[in-house]
Amino acid sequence: MNGYNDATRPDWDEVLVRIADYVRDFRPESALAWTTARHILIDSLGCALEALEYPACTRLLGPVVPGATLANGARVPGTAHQLDPVKAAFDIGAAIRWLDYNDTWLAAEWGHPSDNLGAILALADWKSRSGDPITMREVLECVIKAHEIQGVMALKNSFNQVGLDHVALVKLASTAVSCRLLGLDRERALAALSQVFVDGQSLRTYRHAPNTGSRKSWAAGDATSRAVRLALIAQTGEMGYPGALSAPAWGFYDVSFQGREFRFERDFGTYVAENVLFKISYPAEFHAQSAVEAAMRLHGMLKAAGRSVEEIARIVIRTQAACVRIIDKQGRLDNPADRDHCIQYMVAVPLLFGRLTAADYEDAVAADPRIDALRAKIRCVEDPRLTADYHDPDKRSIANGLTVHFHDGGSMDEVLVEYPIGHRRRREEGIPLLEEKFRRNLARRFPAARQEAILAVAQDQATLEAMPVRDFMDLLVPA
């Protein structure tokens, strides 16, 4: 029981009902959504494998109590860990997100829907090892639905404007699909979803100067972990709170959302999976992806023209409002988390070196004085047209235009990139590169034979969908 009898129980908030019914009743039929869900899966796993090369990430992984293991526990890809699904969700989610290299969704709220794979893979693997005949098709369906919940909620509802971090939507989407994986009925799912909003939500403190820090790399793992916990609590029969959003004075809307109700641009379907943005070439905050592409082109143009970076007097970045709000930074940058959210840094490095990798955010590279000297010459200017195109549902561009001016008074023509590699408009161009990114990341952890075994499954839709989850996850355990 929920603590109410049929005569006295209040109606559940409509948003909670819409989400619970979507997860329970909707059957994705879009071939593009299913194929993209597979690409989301392999790209996210690749990001997690690359993150394992960074001690700042790996020191957070493993059991909460050192030495503790769980027979038939969920696997953490690329490691030997067998964990309860709550901690496994943290570990998988943190590794996927660590290098800021997984997929992205940009709207009124920003975020990374593949963060939800922390909860999906951990819970599905644990259930599979407990005797549930769950297959990877169910994982992909949860990917589609988690993407849709987080992404559609983000279209018209800005959490950042009230100081809350976008991982609140990760917790919401992960809780919804966790209930599905646990087989909870409608009432139990509604109870779990209500707990998401009764919970406290993360502030954006750790994403902005002067407090930018590495919590932004594990915040999503924390959110997926909490989602699994809330779903497991609901499974016990713990009551929910029908007015968690709308209760006067004490509900989420009045306490945390300035009294506003959530707004929706569209119904839940498969839109987000179909249109998600992949980070393929550069581990950079997505509002800078097109700027990095432009900077890489300029690097070649400067060499071809016989010009050096030292001749540059200033660089103007024509951009969208969201870029200015999130990653336009001057002054000191304290750590990798600070640098990978600074568009000036992400432009300066490729201009100087013709590359931008995860290692370029580390102290050893950042100590090069030429980077800060060039950063100081770069300024952002918002173009209202680019901001409008960013919000236009038919375009959703993420444009940046770079113009280089020299000390001698000369300049180069603006290099404008409206749709970075990884955008749906460049999907045909991007997918082969995404698959190559996955191959590179597999090679970091596995011998050649295992790499080929993983690829044989991961690149075949029917084979992947039919495979039991535990068998797929076992492929990702080092020999």
C-alpha positions as CSV (number, residue, x, y, z in Angstrom):
1,M,0.0,0.0,0.0
2,N,1.1,3.6,-0.6
3,G,-0.3,4.9,2.7
4,Y,-3.6,6.0,1.2
5,N,-6.9,4.1,0.7
6,D,-8.8,4.4,-2.6
7,A,-11.1,7.1,-1.2
8,T,-8.5,9.4,0.2
9,R,-5.5,9.0,-2.2
10,P,-4.7,12.2,-4.1
11,D,-4.3,12.1,-7.8
12,W,-0.7,11.7,-9.0
13,D,1.0,14.7,-10.6
14,E,0.3,14.5,-14.4
15,V,4.0,14.6,-15.3
16,L,4.7,11.5,-13.2
17,V,1.9,9.7,-14.8
18,R,3.0,10.6,-18.3
19,I,6.5,9.3,-17.6
20,A,5.4,6.1,-15.9
21,D,2.9,5.3,-18.7
22,Y,5.4,6.0,-21.4
23,V,7.9,3.6,-20.0
24,R,5.3,1.0,-19.4
25,D,3.2,1.2,-22.6
26,F,5.3,2.7,-25.5
27,R,6.8,0.4,-28.0
28,P,9.6,2.0,-30.1
29,E,9.1,1.2,-33.8
30,S,11.7,3.6,-35.3
31,A,14.5,1.7,-37.0
32,L,16.7,4.8,-36.7
33,A,16.1,4.9,-32.9
34,W,17.0,1.3,-32.5
35,T,20.2,1.6,-34.6
36,T,21.2,4.8,-32.8
37,A,20.6,3.2,-29.4
38,R,23.3,0.6,-30.5
39,H,25.6,3.4,-31.4
40,I,24.9,5.2,-28.1
41,L,25.8,1.9,-26.3
42,I,29.1,1.3,-28.0
43,D,30.2,4.9,-27.9
44,S,29.4,5.2,-24.2
45,L,31.3,2.0,-23.4
46,G,34.3,3.3,-25.3
47,C,34.2,6.5,-23.3
48,A,34.2,4.5,-20.1
49,L,37.2,2.3,-21.3
50,E,39.2,5.4,-22.1
51,A,38.4,6.9,-18.7
52,L,40.0,3.9,-17.0
53,E,43.4,5.3,-18.0
54,Y,42.9,8.2,-15.6
55,P,43.7,7.5,-11.9
56,A,41.4,10.3,-10.8
57,C,38.5,8.2,-12.2
58,T,39.6,4.7,-11.2
59,R,40.2,5.6,-7.5
60,L,36.5,6.2,-7.2
61,L,35.6,2.8,-8.6
62,G,35.0,-0.5,-6.7
63,P,33.1,-1.4,-3.6
64,V,32.2,1.2,-1.1
65,V,33.9,-0.9,1.6
66,P,37.3,-2.0,0.3
67,G,37.4,-5.8,-0.4
68,A,33.7,-6.3,-0.5
69,T,32.4,-8.3,-3.5
70,L,29.0,-9.6,-4.5
71,A,28.5,-13.0,-6.0
72,N,26.7,-12.5,-9.3
73,G,27.2,-8.8,-9.0
74,A,27.0,-6.4,-11.8
75,R,30.2,-6.0,-13.9
76,V,31.9,-2.7,-14.5
77,P,33.2,-2.7,-18.1
78,G,37.0,-2.9,-18.4
79,T,37.5,-3.9,-14.7
80,A,37.3,-7.0,-12.5
81,H,34.7,-5.4,-10.2
82,Q,31.5,-7.3,-9.3
83,L,29.3,-4.9,-7.4
84,D,25.8,-4.4,-6.1
85,P,23.7,-2.6,-8.7
86,V,23.7,0.7,-6.8
87,K,27.5,1.0,-6.7
88,A,27.9,-0.5,-10.1
89,A,25.6,2.2,-11.5
90,F,27.8,4.9,-10.0
91,D,31.0,3.3,-11.4
92,I,29.6,2.8,-14.9
93,G,28.0,6.2,-15.0
94,A,31.1,8.0,-13.7
95,A,33.4,6.2,-16.2
96,I,31.1,7.0,-19.1
97,R,31.0,10.7,-18.2
98,W,34.5,11.2,-16.9
99,L,36.2,12.6,-20.0
100,D,33.2,14.7,-21.2
101,Y,33.2,12.5,-24.4
102,N,29.8,10.9,-24.4
103,D,26.7,12.0,-26.2
104,T,24.9,15.3,-25.7
105,W,21.5,17.0,-25.8
106,L,21.2,20.7,-26.0
107,A,18.0,22.7,-25.4
108,A,16.6,24.9,-22.6
109,E,18.5,22.5,-20.4
110,W,21.8,20.7,-21.4
111,G,22.8,17.2,-20.6
112,H,24.2,13.9,-21.6
113,P,21.5,11.2,-22.0
114,S,23.9,8.3,-22.2
115,D,24.7,9.0,-18.6
116,N,21.6,6.8,-17.9
117,L,23.5,3.8,-19.1
118,G,25.1,3.6,-15.6
119,A,21.7,2.6,-14.2
120,I,20.6,0.6,-17.2
121,L,23.6,-1.6,-17.5
122,A,24.2,-2.2,-13.8
123,L,20.6,-3.2,-13.1
124,A,20.1,-5.2,-16.3
125,D,23.4,-7.1,-15.6
126,W,22.5,-7.8,-12.0
127,K,19.0,-9.0,-13.0
128,S,20.5,-11.2,-15.8
129,R,23.0,-12.8,-13.3
130,S,20.1,-13.4,-10.9
131,G,18.3,-15.6,-13.4
132,D,16.2,-13.1,-15.3
133,P,16.3,-13.9,-19.1
134,I,16.9,-10.3,-20.0
135,T,18.5,-9.5,-23.4
136,M,20.4,-6.5,-24.8
137,R,17.2,-5.6,-26.8
138,E,15.7,-4.6,-23.4
139,V,18.8,-2.6,-22.7
140,L,18.5,-0.7,-26.0
141,E,14.8,-0.1,-25.4
142,C,15.7,1.5,-22.0
143,V,18.3,3.6,-23.7
144,I,15.7,4.9,-26.2
145,K,13.3,5.7,-23.3
146,A,15.8,7.2,-20.9
147,H,17.1,9.5,-23.7
148,E,13.5,10.5,-24.5
149,I,12.6,11.3,-20.9
150,Q,15.7,13.4,-20.2
151,G,15.7,15.1,-23.6
152,V,12.0,16.0,-23.9
153,M,12.0,17.3,-20.3
154,A,15.0,19.4,-21.3
155,L,13.4,21.0,-24.3
156,K,11.4,23.6,-22.4
157,N,12.5,23.3,-18.8
158,S,15.8,25.0,-17.7
159,F,17.1,23.7,-14.5
160,N,20.3,25.7,-14.8
161,Q,18.4,28.9,-14.6
162,V,17.3,28.0,-11.1
163,G,20.8,26.9,-10.2
164,L,20.2,23.1,-10.4
165,D,22.4,20.7,-12.3
166,H,21.1,18.8,-15.3
167,V,21.8,15.5,-13.5
168,A,18.4,15.9,-11.9
169,L,17.0,14.7,-15.2
170,V,19.5,11.8,-15.3
171,K,18.1,10.7,-11.9
172,L,14.5,11.0,-13.3
173,A,15.1,9.1,-16.5
174,S,17.2,6.4,-14.8
175,T,14.6,5.9,-12.1
176,A,11.9,5.5,-14.7
177,V,13.7,2.8,-16.7
178,S,15.0,1.1,-13.5
179,C,11.4,0.6,-12.5
180,R,10.9,-1.1,-15.9
181,L,13.9,-3.4,-15.5
182,L,12.7,-4.3,-12.0
183,G,9.2,-5.1,-13.3
184,L,7.5,-2.7,-11.0
185,D,3.8,-2.1,-11.4
186,R,2.4,1.4,-12.2
187,E,1.8,2.4,-8.6
188,R,5.3,1.4,-7.6
189,A,6.8,3.2,-10.5
190,L,4.9,6.4,-9.7
191,A,6.1,6.1,-6.1
192,A,9.7,5.9,-7.2
193,L,9.3,8.9,-9.6
194,S,7.8,11.0,-6.9
195,Q,10.9,10.3,-4.7
196,V,13.1,11.8,-7.4
197,F,11.6,15.2,-6.8
198,V,11.3,14.9,-3.0
199,D,15.1,14.2,-3.1
200,G,17.5,17.1,-2.9
201,Q,19.0,18.0,-6.3
202,S,22.6,18.8,-7.2
203,L,23.6,22.4,-7.5
204,R,25.7,23.5,-10.5
205,T,28.4,24.9,-8.2
206,Y,31.0,22.4,-9.4
207,R,30.5,23.4,-13.1
208,H,31.3,27.1,-12.7
209,A,34.3,29.3,-11.7
210,P,35.6,29.7,-9.1
211,N,34.5,26.3,-8.0
212,T,34.8,24.2,-11.2
213,G,35.9,20.7,-10.2
214,S,35.9,17.0,-10.8
215,R,32.5,16.4,-9.3
216,K,31.1,17.2,-12.7
217,S,32.8,14.0,-13.9
218,W,31.0,11.8,-11.3
219,A,27.8,13.7,-10.8
220,A,26.0,11.7,-13.4
221,G,27.2,8.4,-11.8
222,D,25.9,9.6,-8.5
223,A,22.5,10.4,-10.1
224,T,22.2,6.9,-11.8
225,S,23.2,5.3,-8.5
226,R,20.5,7.2,-6.6
227,A,18.0,6.2,-9.3
228,V,18.6,2.5,-8.8
229,R,18.4,3.0,-5.1
230,L,15.0,4.8,-5.3
231,A,13.6,2.1,-7.6
232,L,14.7,-0.6,-5.2
233,I,13.2,1.3,-2.3
234,A,9.9,1.5,-4.2
235,Q,10.1,-2.2,-4.9
236,T,9.7,-2.9,-1.2
237,G,6.3,-1.2,-1.2
238,E,7.5,2.1,0.3
239,M,4.9,4.8,-0.2
240,G,5.2,7.6,-2.8
241,Y,4.1,11.3,-2.8
242,P,1.4,12.1,-5.4
243,G,1.9,15.8,-5.1
244,A,5.7,15.8,-5.1
245,L,5.7,18.4,-7.8
246,S,2.6,20.4,-7.2
247,A,2.1,20.6,-3.5
248,P,1.7,24.3,-2.5
249,A,4.7,25.6,-0.6
250,W,6.4,22.2,-0.2
251,G,6.4,20.7,-3.7
252,F,9.2,20.8,-6.2
253,Y,7.7,23.5,-8.3
254,D,7.4,26.0,-5.4
255,V,10.6,25.1,-3.6
256,S,13.0,24.6,-6.5
257,F,11.4,25.8,-9.7
258,Q,10.3,29.3,-8.9
259,G,6.7,28.3,-8.8
260,R,6.6,27.2,-12.5
261,E,5.2,24.0,-13.8
262,F,7.1,21.8,-16.3
263,R,6.3,22.6,-20.0
264,F,6.4,20.2,-22.9
265,E,7.2,20.8,-26.6
266,R,6.2,17.3,-27.7
267,D,5.0,14.0,-26.4
268,F,7.4,11.2,-25.5
269,G,8.4,9.0,-28.4
270,T,11.8,8.4,-30.1
271,Y,12.8,11.9,-31.0
272,V,15.8,12.3,-28.8
273,A,17.6,9.0,-29.7
274,E,17.1,9.9,-33.3
275,N,18.6,13.4,-32.9
276,V,21.1,13.0,-30.2
277,L,24.5,14.6,-30.7
278,F,27.6,12.4,-30.6
279,K,31.0,13.7,-29.5
280,I,33.1,11.9,-32.1
281,S,36.4,13.7,-32.7
282,Y,37.0,15.8,-29.6
283,P,36.5,15.4,-25.8
284,A,35.1,18.9,-25.5
285,E,31.9,20.5,-24.1
286,F,29.5,20.3,-27.0
287,H,28.9,24.1,-27.4
288,A,32.6,24.2,-28.4
289,Q,32.7,21.2,-30.7
290,S,32.1,23.4,-33.8
291,A,34.7,25.9,-32.6
292,V,37.3,23.1,-32.2
293,E,36.5,22.0,-35.8
294,A,37.0,25.5,-37.0
295,A,40.2,25.9,-35.0
296,M,41.6,22.7,-36.6
297,R,40.8,24.1,-40.1
298,L,42.5,27.4,-39.1
299,H,45.6,25.5,-37.9
300,G,46.0,24.1,-41.4
301,M,45.2,27.4,-43.1
302,L,47.8,29.2,-41.0
303,K,50.5,26.7,-42.0
304,A,49.5,26.9,-45.6
305,A,49.7,30.7,-45.5
306,G,53.1,30.7,-43.8
307,R,51.6,32.5,-40.7
308,S,52.4,31.7,-37.1
309,V,50.3,31.8,-34.0
310,E,52.6,34.5,-32.6
311,E,51.4,36.9,-35.3
312,I,47.8,36.7,-34.0
313,A,46.5,39.9,-32.3
314,R,43.0,38.7,-31.5
315,I,40.5,36.0,-32.4
316,V,36.7,36.6,-32.3
317,I,34.3,33.7,-31.8
318,R,30.8,34.4,-33.1
319,T,28.6,32.1,-31.1
320,Q,25.3,31.3,-29.4
321,A,24.1,32.5,-26.0
322,A,24.5,29.1,-24.4
323,C,28.2,29.0,-25.2
324,V,28.7,32.4,-23.6
325,R,26.8,31.3,-20.5
326,I,28.6,28.0,-20.0
327,I,32.1,28.0,-21.4
328,D,33.3,31.6,-22.0
329,K,36.0,31.9,-19.4
330,Q,38.9,34.3,-18.8
331,G,41.6,34.2,-16.2
332,R,43.0,31.3,-14.3
333,L,42.0,27.7,-15.0
334,D,42.7,25.4,-12.0
335,N,42.3,21.8,-13.3
336,P,41.2,19.7,-16.2
337,A,37.5,20.1,-15.2
338,D,38.0,23.9,-15.6
339,R,39.9,23.6,-18.9
340,D,37.4,21.4,-20.7
341,H,34.7,23.9,-20.0
342,C,36.6,26.9,-21.4
343,I,36.1,27.6,-25.1
344,Q,39.2,29.8,-25.2
345,Y,41.3,26.8,-24.1
346,M,39.6,24.4,-26.5
347,V,40.4,26.7,-29.4
348,A,43.9,27.6,-28.3
349,V,45.2,24.0,-28.1
350,P,44.2,23.0,-31.7
351,L,45.5,26.3,-33.1
352,L,48.8,25.6,-31.5
353,F,49.2,21.9,-31.9
354,G,46.7,20.7,-34.4
355,R,44.9,18.4,-32.0
356,L,42.6,18.2,-28.9
357,T,42.7,15.0,-26.8
358,A,41.7,14.2,-23.2
359,A,45.4,14.4,-22.2
360,D,45.5,18.0,-23.4
361,Y,43.5,19.1,-20.4
362,E,46.1,17.7,-18.0
363,D,48.6,19.9,-16.1
364,A,51.6,18.8,-18.3
365,V,50.1,20.3,-21.4
366,A,48.3,23.3,-19.7
367,A,51.7,24.4,-18.3
368,D,52.8,25.5,-21.8
369,P,52.7,29.4,-21.5
370,R,51.7,29.8,-25.2
371,I,48.2,28.4,-24.4
372,D,47.3,31.1,-21.8
373,A,48.9,33.8,-24.0
374,L,46.7,32.8,-26.9
375,R,43.6,32.3,-24.6
376,A,43.9,36.0,-23.6
377,K,43.5,37.0,-27.2
378,I,40.2,35.2,-27.7
379,R,36.8,36.7,-27.1
380,C,33.2,35.5,-27.6
381,V,30.5,37.6,-29.2
382,E,26.9,36.3,-29.2
383,D,25.1,36.4,-32.5
384,P,21.3,36.4,-32.0
385,R,20.8,34.6,-35.3
386,L,23.0,31.7,-34.1
387,T,21.1,31.6,-30.8
388,A,17.8,31.4,-32.7
389,D,19.1,28.6,-34.9
390,Y,20.3,26.8,-31.8
391,H,16.7,26.8,-30.4
392,D,15.0,26.1,-33.7
393,P,13.7,22.5,-33.5
394,D,14.2,22.1,-37.3
395,K,17.8,23.1,-37.1
396,R,19.3,22.7,-33.6
397,S,22.6,24.0,-34.8
398,I,25.5,24.6,-32.5
399,A,27.4,27.1,-34.5
400,N,30.7,28.9,-33.9
401,G,32.5,31.2,-36.3
402,L,36.2,32.0,-35.8
403,T,37.9,35.1,-37.3
404,V,41.7,35.6,-36.8
405,H,43.1,39.1,-36.8
406,F,46.9,39.7,-37.1
407,H,49.2,42.4,-35.6
408,D,49.9,43.7,-39.1
409,G,46.3,44.6,-39.6
410,G,45.4,41.7,-41.8
411,S,42.9,39.0,-41.1
412,M,41.6,35.6,-42.3
413,D,38.1,35.0,-43.5
414,E,35.8,33.7,-40.8
415,V,35.6,29.9,-40.5
416,L,32.1,29.0,-39.6
417,V,30.9,25.5,-38.5
418,E,27.2,25.3,-37.9
419,Y,26.7,21.6,-37.5
420,P,29.7,19.8,-35.8
421,I,30.6,16.2,-36.6
422,G,28.2,14.1,-34.6
423,H,25.1,16.2,-35.4
424,R,22.2,14.3,-37.0
425,R,22.7,16.4,-40.2
426,R,26.2,14.8,-40.4
427,R,25.3,11.4,-39.2
428,E,26.3,9.5,-42.4
429,E,29.7,11.1,-42.2
430,G,30.0,10.6,-38.4
431,I,29.1,7.0,-37.8
432,P,32.2,5.4,-39.4
433,L,34.3,7.8,-37.2
434,L,32.3,6.8,-34.2
435,E,32.9,3.2,-34.8
436,E,36.6,3.9,-35.3
437,K,36.6,5.7,-31.9
438,F,35.1,2.6,-30.4
439,R,37.8,0.4,-31.9
440,R,40.5,2.7,-30.5
441,N,39.0,2.5,-27.0
442,L,38.6,-1.3,-27.1
443,A,42.3,-1.6,-27.9
444,R,43.2,0.2,-24.7
445,R,41.9,-2.7,-22.6
446,F,41.6,-5.9,-24.6
447,P,43.8,-8.1,-26.8
448,A,43.0,-8.4,-30.5
449,A,40.9,-11.6,-30.3
450,R,38.6,-10.1,-27.6
451,Q,38.3,-6.9,-29.5
452,E,37.1,-8.8,-32.6
453,A,34.7,-10.8,-30.5
454,I,33.2,-7.6,-29.0
455,L,33.0,-5.9,-32.4
456,A,31.3,-9.0,-34.0
457,V,28.4,-8.5,-31.5
458,A,28.4,-4.7,-31.3
459,Q,28.3,-4.1,-35.0
460,D,25.4,-6.5,-35.7
461,Q,22.0,-5.2,-34.6
462,A,20.2,-8.6,-34.5
463,T,23.1,-10.4,-32.8
464,L,23.4,-7.7,-30.1
465,E,19.7,-7.5,-29.4
466,A,19.4,-11.3,-29.0
467,M,22.3,-11.7,-26.6
468,P,21.7,-12.1,-22.9
469,V,22.9,-9.1,-20.9
470,R,25.3,-11.1,-18.7
471,D,27.0,-12.7,-21.8
472,F,27.5,-9.3,-23.4
473,M,28.9,-7.8,-20.1
474,D,31.2,-10.8,-19.7
475,L,32.8,-9.8,-23.0
476,L,33.9,-6.5,-21.4
477,V,35.7,-8.2,-18.5
478,P,39.5,-8.3,-18.9
479,A,40.9,-11.8,-19.2
